């Protein structure tokens, strides 16, 4: 079998992979190969059109993963949409470009990852994106006229914008409602001066063309003619080839043939949190007992591979909206002429989510609430014999939960009903309702529940077994239920309530919950994934169950790194894509410095 030789082989042409491809190929003396299982859909109108992101799930552009039945979600198996195309999940996500918090990133370092704090990563976040330029006369309607500072240092290829029609009333109503409660973020959230408060979201949508700005467009298209960069689509990788413990190449499929590519420097796995651990295990890196079970010879016994799976569950409450508010409901119902009308009034250029808030549990700020929180944390403290990783994560979470200035939940608004979430009473999906709706959603900012993703066999074509164990930690469920109750309070608060029909009407009877038990029942029947799987090749010390070190090198083998969401040691609040971009930018600099690249 003939072999081709490159300096760097990048497995996966998604968000992280294409950032690396761009940066590493800047040195024209180095040959770089990218292998992507999917094909190029950059010109697909479904990809280009921001409002159509929800229609991409379950298509040929989606890997179509399904979790194991989730015990804490009434035994439901949850869909996990992940992009199968050049650009990866950046071509199918909801385009929200969220800032992390300084405290969250500093916690990465506190877990044993020296040099991975906010001070080190801030430069790389700023290297990724360019914030929107806003005319002074639109600031009030966008809910940003109060800001005392904005981020002027970010100058990156991802162009951001405020989604959709700038005069939509939801942003101003959101800002004024949270201001009245003392929770309006006073600065650009990217400045991270405060980790709590409400703000208007920005999205990876071109402010001029109103089209999705994904990684293939921003990082690959401008440099795709470089002679030293070779990107092959429709090229799924079977395994990494080792000589002893040294990674020397990959075996992959291309044009109905089995091929081998050899790496002169190293191989970089960027296949995502669900597939990078799968490829490690298929190649002999992982728990020896699991590998032996599937007839795979162990190259390195590394227990942490595929463990530590974390994700953001999301749940919403739908409310009937007043008639004069623009929503995406007609598109959800696929009504005649709905798309034509949306093209004329700009709704197709908007993702549904317009606003966000990073919030603590307000009820826990009182003396009684704080005592209840302390009791909850004490009852669920890991036993003295628990894994070092479990202990470390609990300490980080406990510190954050007990600090009233830190968030534990993220709130979002949607201009329309969600068709992705099931009826909580049956677990079944229903047809969109008539009328107009506004959705209020919440997600836990830093859930403690951890799951796993592992191979089912040594057949590369078989999807892995994915078990996130959503809400299995009692702390997660309790905190989440408090946040869901607070969404009802927001819906009843002026001026946000002016957008909703009175008396308030919810889209499903179970959403009328008024106590924690009702909120928990609702969550168990309705919560789904926010598509943020991470942590399965965690950057942690090996004795804490880590898979990669602070240079993102896999423990115990040579010439192999992982650079994607799987290395994330703690999920950032909000959305994941900005952090994956920043991690990839920093990884590129680490690699370039090691090999003296230009």
ZAMARGU-4260 file (C-alpha; in steps of 0.2 Angstrom, whole numbers, plus 5000, padded with zeros to 4 digits):
<rodrens>
0) 5000/5000/5000 | 5008/5016/4994 | 5011/5030/5007 | 5011/5049/5006 | 5022/5059/5018
5) 5017/5075/5026 | 5024/5085/5040 | 5008/5087/5049 | 4992/5076/5047 | 4976/5084/5054
10) 4962/5072/5057 | 4946/5082/5055 | 4942/5097/5044 | 4930/5105/5057 | 4932/5121/5068
15) 4949/5117/5076 | 4956/5107/5061 | 4954/5121/5049 | 4961/5134/5061 | 4977/5123/5062
20) 4977/5120/5044 | 4978/5138/5041 | 4991/5142/5054 | 5003/5128/5051 | 5003/5130/5032
25) 5009/5148/5034 | 5026/5140/5034 | 5027/5136/5015 | 5042/5123/5019 | 5030/5112/5028
30) 5017/5100/5020 | 5000/5099/5029 | 4986/5086/5025 | 4969/5088/5032 | 4957/5073/5031
35) 4938/5076/5033 | 4925/5063/5032 | 4912/5074/5025 | 4911/5085/5010 | 4911/5103/5006
40) 4894/5111/5009 | 4900/5129/5009 | 4888/5134/4995 | 4873/5125/5002 | 4859/5138/5005
45) 4854/5129/5021 | 4871/5132/5028 | 4872/5150/5022 | 4855/5155/5028 | 4856/5158/5047
50) 4838/5154/5051 | 4839/5137/5043 | 4851/5130/5055 | 4838/5119/5064 | 4834/5111/5047
55) 4852/5104/5045 | 4850/5091/5059 | 4847/5073/5053 | 4853/5078/5035 | 4868/5071/5026
60) 4878/5086/5034 | 4875/5079/5052 | 4883/5063/5059 | 4866/5060/5067 | 4873/5053/5084
65) 4861/5047/5097 | 4864/5045/5116 | 4861/5030/5126 | 4844/5031/5135 | 4846/5044/5149
70) 4839/5038/5166 | 4837/5056/5172 | 4827/5061/5156 | 4814/5048/5158 | 4824/5036/5148
75) 4824/5046/5132 | 4839/5045/5120 | 4844/5062/5115 | 4850/5068/5098 | 4868/5075/5097
80) 4870/5085/5080 | 4888/5086/5075 | 4893/5093/5058 | 4899/5080/5045 | 4907/5092/5032
85) 4921/5104/5029 | 4919/5116/5043 | 4912/5103/5055 | 4899/5109/5068 | 4903/5127/5063
90) 4892/5125/5048 | 4876/5118/5057 | 4877/5126/5074 | 4865/5140/5080 | 4879/5153/5077
95) 4879/5160/5094 | 4896/5167/5099 | 4897/5168/5117 | 4911/5174/5129 | 4917/5163/5143
100) 4920/5171/5160 | 4937/5175/5167 | 4934/5164/5182 | 4929/5149/5172 | 4945/5150/5161
105) 4956/5153/5177 | 4948/5137/5184 | 4956/5127/5169 | 4973/5132/5177 | 4968/5128/5194
110) 4964/5110/5189 | 4983/5108/5185 | 4984/5116/5168 | 4998/5129/5171 | 4998/5142/5158
115) 4979/5140/5153 | 4972/5154/5162 | 4962/5169/5156 | 4978/5180/5154 | 4985/5167/5142
120) 4969/5164/5132 | 4962/5181/5131 | 4974/5185/5116 | 4968/5170/5107 | 4949/5174/5109
125) 4953/5191/5102 | 4963/5184/5087 | 4947/5174/5082 | 4933/5187/5079 | 4929/5205/5074
130) 4915/5212/5084 | 4900/5221/5075 | 4901/5240/5072 | 4885/5248/5078 | 4878/5265/5073
135) 4875/5276/5089 | 4856/5277/5084 | 4854/5258/5086 | 4862/5255/5102 | 4847/5258/5113
140) 4836/5246/5102 | 4850/5233/5103 | 4850/5234/5122 | 4869/5240/5123 | 4867/5259/5125
145) 4871/5257/5144 | 4888/5249/5141 | 4903/5258/5149 | 4916/5249/5139 | 4918/5238/5124
150) 4931/5227/5117 | 4941/5236/5103 | 4956/5224/5103 | 4948/5209/5094 | 4953/5208/5076
155) 4950/5191/5069 | 4943/5182/5053 | 4926/5178/5061 | 4914/5192/5057 | 4901/5195/5070
160) 4884/5203/5070 | 4869/5206/5081 | 4856/5193/5074 | 4842/5199/5062 | 4832/5215/5063
165) 4841/5227/5074 | 4824/5235/5079 | 4816/5219/5086 | 4809/5224/5103 | 4815/5209/5112
170) 4833/5215/5115 | 4827/5232/5123 | 4814/5223/5134 | 4827/5210/5140 | 4839/5224/5144
175) 4827/5235/5154 | 4819/5220/5163 | 4836/5214/5169 | 4841/5232/5173 | 4826/5233/5185
180) 4832/5218/5194 | 4850/5224/5195 | 4857/5211/5183 | 4861/5220/5167 | 4879/5217/5161
185) 4887/5235/5161 | 4901/5231/5149 | 4904/5221/5133 | 4904/5203/5140 | 4920/5199/5131
190) 4929/5211/5143 | 4924/5199/5157 | 4924/5212/5171 | 4908/5204/5178 | 4903/5186/5176
195) 4884/5189/5178 | 4871/5199/5170 | 4860/5201/5154 | 4866/5206/5137 | 4862/5205/5118
200) 4870/5190/5109 | 4881/5191/5094 | 4882/5178/5081 | 4894/5172/5068 | 4884/5180/5054
205) 4892/5192/5041 | 4885/5209/5045 | 4885/5214/5027 | 4880/5198/5017 | 4869/5191/5032
210) 4876/5174/5029 | 4884/5161/5041 | 4902/5164/5045 | 4909/5147/5047 | 4927/5141/5049
215) 4929/5135/5031 | 4924/5152/5025 | 4935/5162/5037 | 4950/5151/5038 | 4951/5140/5023
220) 4944/5149/5008 | 4957/5163/5009 | 4971/5151/5009 | 4965/5135/5000 | 4977/5138/4985
225) 4992/5136/4996 | 5003/5122/4987 | 5009/5115/5004 | 4991/5112/5010 | 4981/5097/5005
230) 4963/5095/5011 | 4954/5079/5006 | 4935/5078/5009 | 4926/5061/5009 | 4941/5054/5018
235) 4936/5046/5034 | 4951/5040/5045 | 4951/5022/5051 | 4965/5022/5064 | 4982/5030/5069
240) 4997/5019/5064 | 5010/5016/5078 | 5027/5010/5078 | 5029/5005/5096 | 5022/5020/5105
245) 5026/5032/5091 | 5012/5038/5080 | 5019/5038/5062 | 5004/5039/5051 | 4985/5036/5048
250) 4975/5024/5038 | 4960/5031/5029 | 4947/5029/5015 | 4947/5039/4999 | 4939/5036/4983
255) 4934/5018/4987 | 4952/5014/4991 | 4962/5011/5008 | 4976/5024/5009 | 4990/5027/5021
260) 4998/5044/5025 | 5014/5046/5035 | 5018/5060/5046 | 5036/5067/5047 | 5032/5078/5062
265) 5015/5073/5070 | 4997/5068/5069 | 4984/5080/5076 | 4967/5073/5081 | 4953/5086/5078
270) 4938/5075/5076 | 4928/5082/5090 | 4923/5076/5107 | 4914/5061/5101 | 4926/5055/5088
275) 4943/5059/5094 | 4942/5047/5108 | 4934/5034/5096 | 4949/5035/5085 | 4961/5034/5100
280) 4953/5018/5106 | 4952/5010/5089 | 4971/5014/5087 | 4975/5006/5104 | 4975/5021/5116
285) 4963/5020/5130 | 4957/5009/5144 | 4966/4992/5142 | 4952/4982/5148 | 4940/4990/5136
290) 4953/4987/5121 | 4955/4969/5126 | 4937/4967/5126 | 4936/4972/5108 | 4951/4963/5103
295) 4962/4978/5101 | 4980/4978/5106 | 4984/4991/5119 | 4998/5004/5113 | 4995/5014/5129
300) 4984/5010/5144 | 4975/5027/5147 | 4960/5026/5157 | 4954/5044/5154 | 4950/5042/5135
305) 4932/5044/5132 | 4928/5048/5150 | 4923/5065/5158 | 4910/5068/5144 | 4901/5084/5148
310) 4887/5094/5139 | 4875/5108/5142 | 4857/5102/5143 | 4844/5115/5137 | 4826/5117/5141
315) 4814/5131/5137 | 4796/5137/5141 | 4786/5143/5126 | 4774/5158/5129 | 4761/5165/5117
320) 4767/5182/5110 | 4757/5197/5105 | 4752/5198/5087 | 4764/5213/5082 | 4780/5204/5087
325) 4790/5196/5073 | 4794/5178/5076 | 4800/5163/5066 | 4784/5152/5070 | 4778/5153/5052
330) 4794/5146/5045 | 4793/5132/5058 | 4776/5128/5052 | 4782/5129/5034 | 4767/5139/5029
335) 4765/5144/5011 | 4775/5160/5007 | 4783/5160/5024 | 4800/5159/5017 | 4797/5172/5003
340) 4790/5184/5016 | 4805/5180/5028 | 4817/5184/5014 | 4809/5201/5012 | 4808/5206/5030
345) 4825/5199/5035 | 4819/5185/5047 | 4830/5172/5037 | 4845/5181/5041 | 4842/5179/5060
350) 4845/5164/5071 | 4831/5163/5084 | 4841/5168/5099 | 4843/5186/5102 | 4848/5189/5120
355) 4857/5180/5134 | 4860/5182/5153 | 4873/5174/5165 | 4864/5172/5181 | 4866/5165/5199
360) 4851/5157/5208 | 4843/5172/5215 | 4834/5163/5228 | 4851/5157/5235 | 4856/5175/5239
365) 4845/5176/5255 | 4851/5169/5271 | 4839/5155/5270 | 4843/5151/5252 | 4862/5151/5256
370) 4859/5139/5270 | 4849/5128/5259 | 4863/5128/5245 | 4876/5124/5258 | 4866/5109/5264
375) 4863/5103/5246 | 4882/5104/5242 | 4886/5095/5258 | 4874/5081/5255 | 4881/5078/5238
380) 4900/5080/5242 | 4910/5066/5234 | 4916/5053/5245 | 4934/5053/5251 | 4938/5038/5240
385) 4931/5047/5224 | 4942/5050/5209 | 4954/5065/5210 | 4946/5072/5195 | 4928/5071/5203
390) 4935/5079/5219 | 4943/5093/5209 | 4928/5097/5198 | 4917/5097/5214 | 4928/5110/5223
395) 4928/5122/5208 | 4909/5120/5206 | 4906/5123/5225 | 4917/5138/5225 | 4907/5146/5211
400) 4890/5141/5217 | 4894/5149/5234 | 4899/5165/5227 | 4884/5177/5223 | 4894/5186/5210
405) 4896/5170/5199 | 4884/5162/5187 | 4877/5145/5188 | 4864/5146/5174 | 4863/5154/5156
410) 4847/5161/5150 | 4842/5163/5132 | 4827/5170/5122 | 4820/5163/5106 | 4809/5172/5094
415) 4798/5157/5090 | 4793/5141/5097 | 4806/5127/5098 | 4802/5112/5087 | 4818/5103/5093
420) 4811/5100/5111 | 4798/5086/5115 | 4781/5087/5123 | 4786/5084/5142 | 4771/5074/5146
425) 4774/5061/5132 | 4793/5063/5126 | 4786/5064/5109 | 4789/5078/5096 | 4773/5088/5091
430) 4769/5098/5076 | 4772/5117/5078 | 4757/5126/5086 | 4748/5140/5078 | 4751/5158/5082
435) 4766/5167/5088 | 4778/5162/5102 | 4793/5168/5112 | 4803/5155/5121 | 4813/5157/5137
440) 4827/5144/5139 | 4840/5140/5152 | 4855/5129/5153 | 4866/5125/5168 | 4882/5134/5166
445) 4894/5121/5173 | 4886/5105/5176 | 4894/5092/5187 | 4886/5077/5179 | 4899/5067/5168
450) 4897/5053/5156 | 4907/5044/5143 | 4909/5040/5125 | 4917/5023/5120 | 4918/5011/5105
455) 4906/4997/5104 | 4917/4986/5094 | 4933/4988/5083 | 4922/4991/5068 | 4926/5009/5063
460) 4909/5012/5054 | 4899/5008/5071 | 4894/5024/5080 | 4901/5025/5098 | 4891/5022/5113
465) 4887/5040/5120 | 4881/5042/5138 | 4881/5060/5144 | 4872/5055/5160 | 4863/5071/5160
470) 4857/5078/5177 | 4862/5063/5186 | 4871/5073/5199 | 4858/5079/5211 | 4866/5096/5212
475) 4863/5099/5194 | 4845/5095/5194 | 4842/5106/5209 | 4851/5121/5203 | 4843/5119/5185
480) 4825/5118/5193 | 4828/5135/5202 | 4833/5143/5185 | 4818/5136/5176 | 4807/5144/5190
485) 4816/5160/5187 | 4811/5160/5169 | 4793/5162/5174 | 4798/5177/5185 | 4806/5185/5170
490) 4790/5182/5159 | 4780/5191/5172 | 4791/5206/5174 | 4789/5222/5164 | 4793/5227/5151
495) 4797/5209/5145 | 4779/5204/5149 | 4773/5217/5136 | 4779/5205/5122 | 4768/5191/5129
500) 4749/5189/5128 | 4740/5191/5145 | 4736/5182/5155 | 4752/5172/5151 | 4749/5156/5140
505) 4761/5142/5139 | 4763/5130/5125 | 4761/5114/5136 | 4752/5112/5153 | 4767/5105/5162
510) 4776/5122/5159 | 4764/5129/5172 | 4775/5122/5186 | 4776/5133/5202 | 4788/5124/5213
515) 4805/5114/5212 | 4797/5097/5210 | 4786/5103/5195 | 4801/5111/5187 | 4811/5095/5189
520) 4797/5085/5181 | 4797/5097/5167 | 4815/5096/5164 | 4815/5077/5164 | 4802/5077/5150
525) 4809/5091/5139 | 4827/5094/5141 | 4838/5090/5126 | 4857/5093/5122 | 4863/5110/5117
530) 4876/5101/5106 | 4891/5105/5117 | 4899/5089/5120 | 4917/5091/5127 | 4930/5084/5139
535) 4932/5067/5133 | 4951/5069/5130 | 4953/5081/5144 | 4968/5092/5147 | 4972/5087/5165
540) 4986/5079/5174 | 4986/5061/5170 | 4983/5056/5189 | 4967/5066/5188 | 4961/5056/5173
545) 4968/5067/5160 | 4972/5062/5142 | 4983/5076/5136 | 4995/5088/5144 | 4996/5107/5143
550) 5005/5105/5126 | 4989/5095/5121 | 5001/5080/5118 | 4993/5063/5122 | 5001/5055/5138
555) 5012/5040/5135 | 5014/5041/5116 | 5024/5051/5104 | 5020/5063/5089 | 5001/5063/5094
560) 4991/5078/5099 | 4972/5081/5102 | 4965/5099/5097 | 4947/5101/5098 | 4932/5102/5111
565) 4937/5085/5118 | 4952/5093/5128 | 4941/5106/5136 | 4943/5103/5155 | 4928/5113/5160
570) 4914/5119/5149 | 4912/5138/5147 | 4895/5145/5150 | 4884/5149/5135 | 4890/5142/5119
575) 4906/5132/5114 | 4912/5138/5097 | 4922/5153/5102 | 4932/5143/5115 | 4936/5129/5102
580) 4942/5143/5090 | 4953/5150/5104 | 4960/5133/5109 | 4965/5129/5091 | 4973/5146/5089
585) 4984/5143/5104 | 4988/5126/5099 | 4994/5132/5083 | 5006/5143/5091 | 5012/5130/5103
590) 5016/5118/5088 | 5024/5132/5078 | 5036/5136/5093 | 5041/5118/5095 | 5046/5115/5077
595) 5052/5133/5074 | 5039/5136/5060 | 5038/5153/5052
</rodrens>
